[in-house]
Amino acid sequence: MSASVEIQHHPQEHRFVIQWAKEQAELLYSLDPNSGKINFYRTYVPENARGQGLAKQLVNAGLSWAKKQGYQIEASCSYVVPFLKN
């Protein structure tokens, strides 16, 4: 069961964040503006927040944003890779 949470995008820091208690779940990415590629390279969810669907929500938000921007999407984070096959 996933909780409804607010996802914040911090483009200057290249990350999507969910505030959870006093910690943050995050999805990190790198951008190559010359090639138009984006690479999602790390997903992190604090231990006490795991099992809530936060990582999935972060990845969905990140991929949706990247598609709207027209980026060529890559993932070196093993959690994100399966989402790219959909």
C-alpha positions in Angstrom: 0.0 0.0 0.0 1.5 3.3 -1.0 1.0 6.6 0.9 0.1 9.7 -1.0 3.1 12.0 -0.6 4.3 15.3 -2.0 7.2 14.9 -4.4 9.5 17.9 -4.8 11.8 18.4 -7.7 15.1 20.2 -7.1 16.4 20.7 -10.6 19.5 22.7 -9.4 20.4 19.7 -7.3 19.3 17.1 -10.0 17.0 15.2 -7.6 13.4 14.4 -6.8 12.7 14.2 -3.0 10.0 13.0 -0.7 10.2 14.3 2.9 9.5 11.4 5.3 9.5 12.3 9.0 13.0 13.9 9.4 14.5 12.0 6.5 14.3 12.2 2.8 13.7 9.6 0.1 15.4 10.7 -3.2 15.9 9.9 -6.8 19.2 11.4 -8.2 20.0 12.0 -11.9 22.6 13.5 -14.1 22.0 15.5 -17.2 24.1 15.9 -20.3 22.6 19.0 -22.0 24.8 18.5 -25.1 23.4 15.0 -25.9 20.0 15.5 -24.3 20.5 12.4 -22.1 19.4 12.0 -18.6 20.7 9.2 -16.3 18.8 8.2 -13.2 21.7 6.8 -11.1 20.5 6.5 -7.5 17.3 5.8 -5.6 17.3 6.0 -1.8 14.6 5.5 0.7 15.2 5.7 4.5 14.9 2.3 6.2 11.9 3.4 8.3 10.0 4.5 5.1 10.6 1.4 3.0 7.7 -0.7 1.8 5.5 2.4 1.3 6.0 2.7 -2.4 8.1 5.9 -2.2 10.8 4.8 -4.6 8.2 3.8 -7.2 6.5 7.2 -6.8 9.9 9.0 -7.2 10.8 7.0 -10.3 7.4 7.6 -11.9 7.6 11.3 -11.2 11.2 11.5 -12.5 10.5 9.6 -15.7 7.3 11.6 -16.4 9.3 14.8 -16.1 12.1 13.6 -18.2 9.7 12.5 -21.0 8.0 15.9 -21.0 11.4 17.5 -21.3 12.2 15.3 -24.3 15.3 13.7 -22.7 16.8 10.4 -23.9 16.4 8.4 -20.7 19.0 6.0 -19.2 19.3 4.4 -15.9 22.4 3.1 -14.1 20.3 2.6 -10.9 19.2 -1.1 -10.9 15.8 -0.1 -9.3 15.0 2.3 -12.2 16.0 -0.1 -15.1 12.8 -2.2 -15.1 10.7 1.0 -15.4 12.3 1.8 -18.7 11.1 -1.5 -20.2 7.4 -0.4 -19.8 
